[in-house]
Amino acid sequence: MSWQRPDGREPYQLRPIRFERNFTRFASGSVLTHCGDTQVLCTVSLQEGVPKFLEGKGQGWLTAEYRMLPGATPQRQEREFMKLSGRTQEIQRLIGRSLRAALDLNVLGERTILVDADVLQADAGTRTTAITGGFVALVDAIAKLLNEGKLERSPIVHQVAAISVGLLEGEPFLDLNYSEDVVAEVDFNVVMNENLSMIELQGTAEHGFFTRTQLNQLLDFAEKGIRDLLEMQRETLGLSLS
C-alpha cells in the first residue's frame, strides 16, 4: 500500500470522535460533534403541525436544515440566504431522510421535529458527522420532551450513524479527511442503523471506475466504522436504545 495517511491513522481507523451534549441552552437537544478537525453543531426542536401533505393523517415529520459558517473553511464562503446551493439541499435532505429512519412517525402525532446542522469547522465528513451527532441530539431532545410531558412515549425505534469511505490509490480507507477526500478516486457516504442495515448509500467514482470487489471492501470498512460509532453513541448517551 503506497498511500500514507496525513494523520498517521490506519486505513480502517476513525478520526477521534467526541460529543459535547447540551451545547446550547434553548434547543430541546444540542450536540457539538467533533470528528477530527470537523465540528458540527446539531440542535433539535419540536413544533406543532406538519407539512400540508401530512395534515389530517395523524403522523409526524422530521426535517433538517444544513449550513456551513463562512469561516468553516480556509477560504471564507459566502452565506447562503434565499437561494441554497444544490450541495446544501442535497445534504440537508440526506440528514432528514437518515434521521427519519430512526423514528416511528406515528408516535409523534401531528408535530414536526426540526434538526439544524451548522458546520463550525470543515475537514470533510460534515454530512456524516451531522447525522451521527444529530442522532445523539435527537435522543436528548426526545428525553427532554418526554420529561416535559410534550410527548407520551418515545418515537425512537432505531439507532443511526454514518461514515465516509473511499479508495485512494486503489485501496479502501475509512473516514476521509479533506486532504484525502479531494484526491480519492472513489468516495462513498454510508448510513446504517443498529442492525447494520443500510439506510442510505451514496457513492461515485470521481476518477475512473471501481469493481464489485472494491465496493465490498468499502462497505466492510464502513460497517466497521459504523459499529464503532454506534458504540460511541451508546456510551455517550449512557442508556439502552433497544
N, C-alpha and C positions, 0 to 999 in steps of 0.2 A: 504494500500500500504506500503510495507516494505522497498523498495529501496529508499535511500536518496541520492539526487544528491550531489556530492562533492562540487559544487559551489553554492548550495542553490537554484538553479532555480526550477521553477515549471515544471512538466512533459512536458507541451506544450510550454515552453518558449525557444526562441532562445538565443544563446550567443550574447553578444554585437557585432554589425556589423559596420564596418567603411570602407569607400572607400577613398583612397588617390589618386586623379587623377593627371595626368601629372607628374608621379613619376620619369620618366627618360626623357632625353632630345631629343633623336633622333628617337624613335619609333613614328609612327603616333598616337598610343594610348597607354597609360601605366597607370595601376592602381595597387596599392598595397592594397589588401583587407585583413582586419583584421576580423577574426571570432573567438572571444575569444582569445586564445593564438595561434591559427593557422594564419599564414601570408603567402599569396601567391601573387607574383608579376606576372601580366599578361601584356605582351606587344603585340601589333598588328602592322603588317607591310603588305605592298602590293607589289607584284612583278608581272611583266608581264609574261604571259604564264600560261599554265595549265598542269596537268599530261597528259601523252600521250593518255590515254583512252578518254580524253575530247577534244583533238585537232580537230579543224575544226567544232565543234558543236556550237560555239558562246556563250558558257556559262562559268561561272567562277567556282571557287572552294575555299573551306576553309579547312585548315588542322591545326592540333595542335601538339605541342611538349610539353612534361611534364617531368620535372626533379626535384629531391629533392637535395638540397645542402647538402654536407657532415655533416655540423653542425646543420642541421634542427631538429635532434632528440637527445635525451640524450646521446646515444652512436653513435659515428661518423660512417657514412655509406660511403662505397667506391663510388667514382664517376663511373657512367656508361659511357663507351666510345663506342666501336664498337658494343658490344652486349648488347641490352636492356633487362631488366628482363621482364617476362611475365606481371607482375603487371604494369610496366611503359607503356608497349604497350597497355594494356587494358585501362588504364586511359586516355592516350592521344587520343585514338580512341573515347572514350566516350565524351571527351571535344569537339573533332571535330564534331561528329555527333550532339551533342546538339546545338552547335553554328551555324552549317549549317542550322538547323531548324529555325533560326531567319532570314534567308536571302532568297531573290529571286535571285538565282544564275545567271539567265539570264541577270539581270541588270548589273552584273559585267563585262560582256564581257569575253574575254579570259585572265583573271587575277586571281591570287591566293592570298587570304588573309592567312597570317601565324600568328597563335596565339601561343606565347611562355608562358608557365605557369611554373614558378620556385618557389618551396616551400622554403621559407626562414626559417620557423619555423612550425613544425608539431605537432598538438594536435588533430588529427583526422579531418575528413571532408575536406581533401585537394582537392579532386576531385570536390566536390560540391562547395567549395569556389572558385576554379578555373573557374567553369562555371559561377557562379553568378558574380564574378568580371570580368571575361573575357567578359561578355556581356557589362558591363559598358565601358571597354577599347575599345570594338568593336564600340560602338556608338561614342565615342570620335574620334576614328580613321576615321570613315566614315565622320564625320563632317569636320575634317581637310582635308581629300581628296577632299571633295566637294568644300571647300574654295580654295583649290589649283588648282581646275579645272581638277583634275585627274579622277573624276567621274562626270557624268552628273546628276545623281539622286541617291538617297539613295536606296540601295538594302535591307535595313532592313524592314521586314514586320511583325515580331513578337518580343515580349519581352520574354526572357528566364531566368529562375532561377532554382536552385537545392538545395536540402537539404537531410540530412540523418535522418532516424528514426530507432528505434529498440525496441525490447522487453527486458526488464530487470525484472527478477522475474515475468514474465508473463504479465507485464504491459507495455503500449506504452510510449515511450519517444521521444522527438524531439531534433535533433541537438546534437548527442552524442559527448562528448569529448573522449580523449584517454582512460581514466580510465573506462569509460562506454563501449566504443567500444570493448575493449578486453574481457569483461565478458558478453556481450549481447548474449542472446540466438538466437535472430534473428536480422539481420542488413539489411536495405534497403537504396538504394540511389534513389531518385526520382527527375526527371527533368520535368518541366511543362512550358507552355507558359502563356501569359497574360490572356487567356481564361480558365486557369487551365486544359487545355487539356494535356494529358501525351505525353512526347517526349521519355522518357526512364524510365524504372522501373527495377532496379537491386536488387535482394534480395535473401537471402538464410537463412536457419535455420542452424546456427553454431552448435547448440546443440539441438537435438530432432526434434521438428516439431512445426508448428503453424496452427491455424484454420482460416477458412474464416472470422469469426468474428474478430479475431485479425488482419488479413490483412486489413479489412475495417477500423479498429481503427487506424492502422498505416497510411493508406492513408488519413484519416481525419486529423491526426496530420501534415502530410506532406503538405497537402493543406493549412492548416492554416499558417504553416511556410513560404510557398512559397508566399502566399498572402502578408505577411509582407515583405518578401524580394523584391517582385515586387514593393511595395510602396517605400521601401528604395532606390531602383534603380531610380525610377521616381523622388524622392525628390533630390537625388544626382545630377542627370542629369539636373533637372530643366526645363524639356521640355515634351511635349506630345509625346507619342510613338504610338498614334493611327494611 
